[in-house]
Amino acid sequence: MILSKRAFDVNNVASLILALIVAFSFIGLSPFSVMDNDVRALDETGASNLLRQIIYLLFFIVSVFFYKNHVKVGDFKQSMPLVLMLSWCLLSVLWADHSLISLRRVGLLFIITSSIFMLVSVLSFNQVIASISNIMVIMIITSLISIPIIDGAVHSGTELLDSGLIGSWKGIFIHKNHAGPALVFSISLFIFNFNRTNRFRWLVMIVLSLVFLIFTKSKTSIVLLLPCLLFGYLMYKSNDNPGSKRFITILFFLILTSFVLSIPLLLDFFVELLDNPEAFTGRSTIWNMVYLLIKDHFWFGVGYGSIWSVGEDMRLVDYAIGWVDWVFTLTHAHNGYLEIFASTGFVGFLLSVLVFVVLPFLNGLSIRFHAPKFIFLYFSIYLFFVLHNLVEVDYLNPADGRWLLILIMHFCLYIKNEREFD
């Protein structure tokens, strides 16, 4: 059997709720639906979907019910950097271009992030891993079964006039760009499970996930898979070697310092890159607009959630050249760091680098786990999302399964102490 006999811990319904939140974030309200321009138009003024918001609110209320008897001040303190980042997003509502839309979106961000925090807090590490593993198994197998029999399981040429999507597998997922990262995460997770249990079913799931990933044609995820797995393995092997840890720490700061010192040169290269509209499959055109927006709103940005899908007075239109209607079809900057910079300014950008890049790396090295194999899983996923955000937007992206996966790894690192590992 692929699933364990106790797929979800019947003695703790919180594990089932965690799985349902992850599943809903990746599947949405309409499994196998085709994302066309009419569907996107529903969100063009930031109205979003009321039913989706109600469902997340219900998840939050249930999470509070489980958490109210397990409140740990220490867990909250461990997550203070992330709380500070979220607080800055909330503060940006004060100067946001579209304050009501911004407030609604930052509210959803707080609701979803808090729900994951509370559920991970009340569950043991093993319960979290079992819950996420089994829901990933269910979504992957359901997707593979559906692909030959359900039209919506494969991208067609009718979706947003993007011919590049034709034939790409997405299964039950909202889009291939949601399926790709989920499969990279799943492969790392299944390798971790196999190393812990030596059970054949995890090998089967690794192979099935790899086949699915290849046929999603999600290039970024495919390219990043092997380097991230290798990075996770190297970090795991260095876990018991203090000398290796010191070397890695010094190397990390040397790379970070070199990057900071070379920013002027990188900016010149970046500006030249933006002059080529075909670079990075057209992303440079989007990055150019966002870059110009950042120049005009450097310190504080335009407010969290006030860039995309805000109506006809969308500020980015001022920076578009030529025909501008295509700007209204965009929903993100295709770069998580630029997205945060444009929406929350230089302060928010520094906080995001600290919260999502620097501290997770250093804490991943310094925290000693009773189950060191988790280091492989953690650092594989850490590197994937650090690099994936160079071409997509995962950080601070509420109601997106990729953000939930980041949160689960984040909270497993910070609030699951070694007594809860086996």
Secondary structure, 3 states (H helix, E strand, C coil): CCCCCCCCCCCCHHHHHHHHHHHHHHHCCCCCCCCCHHHHHCCCCCCCCHHHHHHHHHHHHHHHHHHCCCCCHHHHHHCHHHHHHHHHHHHHHHHCCCHHHHHHHHHHHHHHHHHHHHHHHHCCHHHHHHHHHHHHHHHHHHHHHHCCCCHHHECCCCCCCCHHHCCCECCCCCCHHHHHHHHHHHHHHHHHHHHHHCCHHHHHHHHHHHHHHHHHCCHHHHHHHHHHHHHHHHHHHCCCCHHHHHHHHHHHHHHHHHHHHCHHHHHHHHHHHHCCCCCCCCHHHHHHHHHHHHHHCCCCCCCCCCCCCCCCCCHHHHHCCCCCHHHHHCCCCCCHHHHHHHHHHHHHHHHHHHHHHHHHHHHHHHCCCCCCCHHHHHHHHHHHHHHHCCCCCCCCCCCCHHHHHHHHHHHHHHHCCHHHCC
